[in-house]
Amino acid sequence: MGNVVHGVPPEVPPPIPRRRNRVLRLFDGPIYADWLFWWTLAQAMLAYFAISTSDSPNREIPPWLDGLLAAMFFSTAFGIVPAWVRLIIRRHRQRQKNQHVSSPWESVGFLATPGLDPPARMPDSWMNPSYACAPAAPSAEVGSARDSIVHWDRLDAEGFERLLMRLLESSTSYVNISRPMRLNAADSGRDIQAYRRIEDAILPEQYERTIVQAKHWTKRGVNASEIADLVHAKLPLWEGEPVRRLIFATSGTFTQDAVRWVDDHNRSGKRPMIDLFSGSELEALLRKWPGLADEFGLTG
């Protein structure tokens, strides 16, 4: 039956994202979108036709070879070299950006980059959202022992999903953000889909498919069986390219067994990587972008 569910049209494939220095580490991909590639090609063609068709009485080599050498020289001098200089400038700017970012969280946006050591002032929970719910002292559920400044009861399920989409947009680290299926439809657990931008000072810019599962549950916590059901039963049903990251976001809490299950899953190296965001972590993000809380009427 394809992707059509309850009359909803199939998902539209996202446009090919532009990736810096994808081709030969010099030109952006897709290559037809890089103006510098066309400039280099134009220099080569102009040089070839100008030299090979010129009437030079002192020519010692065939015209076609003379034109080819001219094309190689001009394309290198006015195309390859500028592309190489652009690469150096981009790497320099990326290093400066990384030096001025106060934390890995801010450098990536909504999610932190695995493998980086957080600053001493930065709680471990910000570095790995899977641990973001772990309490300082034993408790029945995670993320509940904190005074809330957000009135989650003012949102319905659809409003909660829209809030998550706006958080992704505000991070500027996600593109092609959409809700693939209608709310409460048989969407196999896909509430929000996006592509997470991964920037690197050396490697080309990459994108990984990310799915956000929204649980607007303020009365009870999300348990391990609900997460496992989505990963093992519903994830294989999702069509398209592989899902690299799965985000569970709830306005409530996660149970201890859910945190342990996700911890074991991520440590095993299985795909997708799973991140957990409880209501308290979402409140921290809303403090980072206070305008969103006002936009959805969650404060005051």
C-alpha positions in Angstrom: 0.0 0.0 0.0 3.1 2.3 0.1 3.2 5.1 2.5 -0.4 6.2 2.2 -2.3 5.9 5.5 -5.9 7.0 5.9 -5.9 9.1 2.8 -2.6 10.9 3.7 -0.4 11.3 0.6 3.0 9.6 0.7 6.0 11.4 2.1 7.8 13.7 -0.3 11.5 12.9 -0.5 13.6 15.8 0.9 15.7 17.8 -1.5 19.3 16.8 -1.8 21.1 18.9 0.9 24.2 20.8 -0.1 27.3 19.4 1.3 30.5 21.4 1.4 33.7 20.2 -0.2 32.0 16.9 -1.2 33.7 16.5 -4.6 37.5 16.1 -4.5 37.4 18.0 -1.1 37.2 21.2 -3.2 33.8 21.6 -4.7 30.4 21.4 -3.0 27.9 18.6 -3.7 25.8 18.3 -5.6 28.4 19.7 -7.9 26.0 21.4 -10.2 25.0 23.7 -7.4 28.5 25.0 -6.8 29.2 28.2 -8.8 33.0 27.7 -8.4 32.8 24.5 -10.4 31.1 26.2 -13.3 33.6 29.1 -13.0 36.5 26.6 -13.3 34.9 24.8 -16.2 34.3 28.1 -18.0 38.0 29.1 -17.5 39.2 25.9 -19.0 36.9 26.1 -22.0 37.7 29.7 -22.8 41.4 29.1 -22.5 41.2 26.0 -24.7 39.2 27.6 -27.6 41.2 30.9 -27.4 44.6 29.3 -27.6 43.8 26.4 -29.9 42.1 28.5 -32.5 44.6 31.4 -32.5 46.8 31.7 -35.5 50.3 31.8 -34.2 53.2 31.4 -36.8 55.7 30.4 -34.1 53.7 27.5 -32.7 55.9 24.4 -32.1 53.2 22.0 -30.8 49.8 21.0 -32.2 47.0 23.5 -31.6 44.9 21.0 -29.6 47.8 20.3 -27.2 48.6 24.0 -26.9 44.9 24.6 -26.0 44.8 21.7 -23.6 47.9 23.0 -21.7 46.3 26.5 -21.6 43.0 25.0 -20.2 44.9 23.1 -17.5 46.8 26.3 -16.5 43.9 28.6 -16.4 41.5 26.1 -14.7 44.2 25.5 -12.0 45.1 29.1 -11.5 41.6 30.5 -11.5 39.5 27.5 -10.4 41.4 24.9 -8.4 43.5 27.3 -6.5 40.5 29.5 -5.4 38.6 26.3 -4.4 41.6 25.2 -2.3 41.7 28.7 -0.7 38.0 28.4 0.0 38.6 25.1 1.8 41.3 26.6 3.9 39.1 29.6 4.9 36.2 27.2 5.8 38.4 25.1 8.0 39.7 28.2 9.7 36.3 29.6 10.3 35.1 26.3 11.7 38.0 26.1 14.1 37.2 29.7 15.3 33.6 28.7 15.7 34.5 25.7 17.8 36.8 27.8 19.9 34.1 30.4 20.7 31.3 27.9 21.4 30.9 27.6 25.1 29.7 24.0 25.0 29.2 21.1 22.6 25.5 21.5 23.1 25.5 25.0 21.6 27.8 23.9 18.7 25.4 21.3 17.5 22.1 22.6 18.7 19.3 20.4 20.1 21.5 17.4 20.7 25.1 17.1 21.8 27.7 15.4 19.8 28.8 12.0 21.2 32.4 11.5 21.9 33.2 15.0 23.2 34.1 15.7 26.8 31.8 18.3 28.3 33.3 21.3 30.2 33.5 21.0 34.0 30.7 23.5 34.5 28.4 21.6 32.2 26.3 18.7 33.8 26.8 15.3 32.2 23.1 15.1 31.5 23.6 17.8 28.8 26.3 15.9 27.1 24.3 12.6 26.7 20.6 13.1 26.7 20.1 9.4 27.4 21.4 10.1 30.9 19.6 13.4 31.1 16.9 11.9 33.2 19.1 10.2 35.7 18.4 11.6 39.2 21.0 12.6 41.7 19.3 10.4 44.3 17.3 7.2 43.8 13.6 7.8 42.9 10.8 5.9 41.3 10.8 8.0 38.1 13.3 10.2 36.4 12.9 14.0 35.9 10.0 14.5 38.4 11.8 15.9 41.4 12.0 19.4 40.1 9.7 22.4 40.3 8.2 23.1 36.9 8.0 26.6 35.4 6.2 25.3 32.4 2.4 24.7 32.3 2.3 21.6 30.2 -1.4 21.2 30.8 -2.0 24.1 28.4 -0.8 22.0 25.5 -2.6 19.1 23.8 -0.8 16.3 21.9 -0.7 18.3 18.7 0.6 21.4 20.4 3.3 19.4 22.1 4.5 18.1 18.7 4.4 21.6 17.2 6.5 22.8 20.2 9.1 20.1 19.5 9.2 21.1 15.8 9.9 24.7 16.8 12.7 23.6 19.2 14.3 21.7 16.3 14.0 24.8 14.1 15.4 27.1 16.8 18.5 24.9 17.1 19.3 25.5 13.3 20.9 22.1 13.3 18.0 20.4 11.6 16.5 20.7 8.1 13.4 19.3 6.3 11.5 19.1 9.6 8.0 17.6 9.1 5.3 15.5 10.6 5.1 12.6 8.1 1.7 11.4 9.2 -1.5 12.9 10.5 -1.8 13.1 14.3 -3.0 9.9 15.9 -2.9 8.1 12.6 -1.3 4.7 12.1 2.1 6.2 11.6 4.1 3.4 13.2 5.4 5.8 15.8 6.7 8.6 13.6 5.6 11.9 15.0 8.3 14.2 13.6 11.0 13.6 11.0 14.0 15.7 10.4 17.6 15.6 9.1 20.3 16.5 11.5 23.2 18.5 10.1 26.6 17.3 11.2 29.4 19.8 10.6 33.1 19.0 10.6 36.1 21.2 10.1 37.6 18.7 7.7 35.0 16.2 6.5 32.1 17.3 4.3 28.9 18.3 5.9 26.6 15.3 6.4 23.0 14.7 7.3 21.4 11.9 9.3 17.7 11.0 9.4 16.2 11.6 12.8 12.8 10.6 14.1 11.2 12.2 17.1 8.6 10.3 19.1 6.4 12.7 21.2 4.7 11.6 24.4 2.6 14.3 26.0 2.2 12.3 29.2 2.3 14.4 32.4 0.7 11.8 34.6 2.9 8.8 34.1 6.4 8.0 32.9 7.4 6.3 29.7 8.6 2.8 30.4 11.1 0.5 28.7 8.5 -1.7 27.0 7.1 1.3 25.1 10.5 2.3 23.8 11.4 -1.3 23.0 8.2 -1.8 21.1 8.9 1.2 18.9 12.5 0.1 18.2 11.9 -3.6 17.5 8.3 -3.7 16.2 7.7 -0.4 14.4 11.2 0.7 13.3 11.5 -2.1 10.7 8.3 -0.8 9.1 9.6 2.6 8.3 10.5 3.1 4.7 13.2 5.2 3.2 16.8 5.6 4.2 17.9 4.2 7.6 17.1 6.1 10.8 20.3 7.1 12.5 18.8 8.8 15.6 15.6 8.4 17.6 14.5 11.0 20.1 11.9 10.2 22.8 10.6 13.5 24.2 8.0 13.6 26.9 6.4 16.4 28.9 6.5 14.0 31.9 9.2 11.5 33.0 11.0 8.3 32.0 11.1 5.3 34.4 14.4 3.9 35.6 14.0 0.8 33.5 13.5 2.9 30.4 16.8 4.8 31.1 18.6 1.5 31.7 17.2 0.0 28.5 18.3 2.9 26.4 21.7 2.9 28.1 22.2 -0.8 27.2 20.9 -0.2 23.7 23.3 2.7 23.0 26.3 1.0 24.6 25.8 -2.1 22.4 26.3 0.1 19.3 22.9 -0.8 17.8 21.2 1.7 15.5 19.5 4.0 15.9 21.1 5.9 18.7 18.4 6.9 21.2 18.1 10.1 23.2 15.7 10.8 26.0 14.3 14.2 26.9 12.0 14.5 29.9 9.9 17.5 30.7 12.7 19.0 32.9 15.2 18.8 30.0 12.6 20.4 27.7 12.1 23.2 30.2 15.9 23.8 30.1 15.6 24.2 26.3 12.7 26.6 26.7 14.9 28.7 29.1 17.5 28.8 26.3 14.8 30.0 23.8 12.2 31.8 26.1 10.3 33.2 23.2 9.0 29.7 22.5 7.4 29.3 25.9 5.6 32.6 25.4 4.6 31.6 21.8 2.8 28.5 23.1 1.5 30.2 26.3 3.3 27.9 28.7 4.4 30.5 31.2 2.8 33.2 33.2 
